[in-house]
Amino acid sequence: MLDKYYGIVIRGILLHMILITRSQTMEDQKLIFTRFLQGKGLRLTTPRQLILDEVFAVHQHFNAEELYARVKQISREVSLATVYRTLPLLLEAGLIQKAVRSCGRDRYEHILGHPKHVHWLCRDCGAIIETDMQAVLGAINAQAQAIRFKPEDISLNISGICWKCAANESETQNNER
């Protein structure tokens, strides 16, 4: 009985910690962006705030048009041009990064509070799979040390075929025989 009670209490505490962390992250991103803009003589306007909020509400890769469609559902006052002008500011402020380029468009992701990861890009279906970079970071740092190179930023995108498309290719080849 006590195990069940403590399990519920611990889950409640963890949920509370996650919500506090999420709230702090949202305040952190606003503060970081506001200070960055002030340093450039700019303001955090309502459209920029809406774009910033939506960037951090999206938990997947997005392009400018997808972001615009999401922001437009909240406010029709934000134009696609404003989204395109705000993305470089968010990049320069260190709040987002270009994750990959697919279908002729840059895809972005928010990075504040997220660990570095590897992007695995399927050339057939366009799927983007992420894995923790820790598994390969040791090898990268060892190589850097061997050539006396000091990495400042590491991003790793690997193109190939995902397991679903590989299975489909294999099935197609079997059917052709």
C-alpha positions in Angstrom: 0.0 0.0 0.0 2.8 2.4 0.9 4.7 1.6 -2.3 1.6 2.7 -4.3 1.3 5.8 -2.2 5.0 6.8 -2.6 4.8 6.0 -6.3 1.9 8.4 -6.7 3.7 11.1 -4.6 7.0 10.7 -6.6 5.1 10.9 -9.9 3.4 14.1 -8.7 6.7 15.6 -7.6 8.3 14.7 -11.0 5.3 16.2 -12.9 5.5 19.4 -10.8 9.3 19.6 -11.5 8.7 19.2 -15.3 6.0 21.9 -15.3 8.3 24.3 -13.3 11.2 23.5 -15.7 8.9 24.1 -18.7 7.7 27.4 -17.3 11.3 28.5 -16.5 12.4 27.5 -20.0 9.6 29.6 -21.5 10.6 32.6 -19.3 14.3 32.0 -20.2 13.6 32.0 -23.9 11.6 35.2 -23.7 14.3 36.9 -21.5 17.1 35.7 -23.8 15.3 36.9 -26.9 14.3 40.2 -25.4 17.9 40.9 -24.3 19.2 39.9 -27.7 16.8 42.2 -29.5 17.6 45.1 -27.2 21.3 44.6 -28.0 20.3 45.1 -31.7 18.1 48.1 -30.9 14.9 46.1 -31.6 11.9 45.3 -29.5 10.0 42.1 -28.7 6.9 42.9 -30.6 3.6 41.0 -30.4 4.3 39.2 -33.7 7.8 38.2 -32.6 6.4 37.0 -29.2 3.8 34.9 -31.0 6.4 33.4 -33.2 8.8 32.7 -30.3 6.0 31.0 -28.3 5.0 28.8 -31.3 8.6 27.8 -32.0 8.8 26.5 -28.4 5.4 24.9 -28.6 6.5 22.8 -31.6 8.4 19.7 -30.5 9.4 18.6 -34.0 11.3 20.1 -36.9 9.5 22.8 -38.8 10.1 25.1 -41.8 9.0 28.7 -42.1 5.8 27.9 -43.9 4.7 25.4 -41.2 5.5 27.8 -38.5 3.6 30.6 -40.3 0.5 28.3 -40.6 0.6 27.5 -36.8 1.0 31.2 -35.9 -1.7 32.3 -38.3 -4.2 30.0 -36.4 -3.5 32.2 -33.3 -3.3 35.6 -35.0 -3.9 36.8 -38.5 -1.7 39.9 -37.8 1.5 37.9 -38.4 2.7 37.7 -42.0 4.9 35.1 -43.6 7.5 37.9 -44.2 7.6 38.5 -40.4 8.2 34.8 -39.8 11.1 34.9 -42.4 12.6 38.0 -40.8 12.3 36.6 -37.2 13.9 33.2 -37.9 17.4 34.6 -38.5 17.0 36.6 -35.2 16.1 33.4 -33.3 19.1 31.7 -34.9 21.5 34.5 -34.0 20.1 34.6 -30.5 20.9 30.9 -30.1 17.4 29.8 -29.5 16.9 27.7 -32.6 19.2 26.0 -35.1 18.9 24.8 -38.7 18.4 21.1 -38.2 18.3 19.8 -41.7 17.4 20.8 -45.3 14.8 18.6 -46.8 12.4 19.1 -49.8 14.3 22.3 -50.7 13.5 24.0 -47.4 15.5 24.6 -44.2 14.0 22.9 -41.2 14.5 24.3 -37.8 14.3 23.1 -34.2 14.4 24.9 -30.8 17.6 24.0 -28.9 17.3 25.8 -25.5 17.4 23.1 -22.9 17.8 20.2 -25.4 20.8 17.9 -25.6 22.8 17.6 -28.8 21.6 14.8 -31.0 22.2 13.1 -34.4 19.7 13.6 -37.2 19.2 10.4 -39.4 17.5 11.5 -42.6 15.6 9.1 -44.8 16.2 10.0 -48.5 13.0 8.1 -49.5 10.3 9.2 -47.2 11.9 12.3 -45.6 11.7 11.0 -42.1 14.0 12.6 -39.5 15.0 10.4 -36.6 16.9 11.7 -33.7 19.3 9.9 -31.4 21.5 11.1 -28.5 24.9 12.3 -29.7 26.6 11.0 -26.5 27.1 7.7 -28.2 29.4 9.2 -30.9 30.7 12.2 -29.1 33.6 10.3 -27.6 34.9 9.2 -31.0 34.5 12.7 -32.4 36.4 14.3 -29.5 39.1 11.6 -29.8 39.6 12.4 -33.5 39.6 16.1 -32.8 42.3 15.6 -30.1 44.3 13.4 -32.5 44.5 16.3 -35.0 44.7 19.0 -32.4 41.4 20.5 -33.3 39.2 22.3 -30.9 35.5 21.7 -31.8 33.2 24.7 -31.0 30.0 23.3 -32.3 29.1 19.8 -33.5 26.1 18.9 -35.7 25.7 15.6 -37.3 23.2 14.7 -40.1 23.4 11.2 -41.6 21.5 10.5 -44.9 20.3 7.0 -45.8 17.2 4.8 -45.8 15.0 4.3 -42.7 14.0 0.8 -41.7 10.5 1.2 -43.2 11.7 2.2 -46.6 14.4 -0.4 -46.5 11.8 -3.1 -45.8 9.6 -1.7 -48.7 12.6 -1.8 -51.1 13.4 -5.3 -50.0 9.7 -6.3 -50.5 9.6 -4.6 -53.9 12.8 -6.4 -55.1 11.3 -9.8 -53.9 8.1 -9.2 -55.8 10.0 -8.3 -59.0 11.8 -11.7 -59.0 
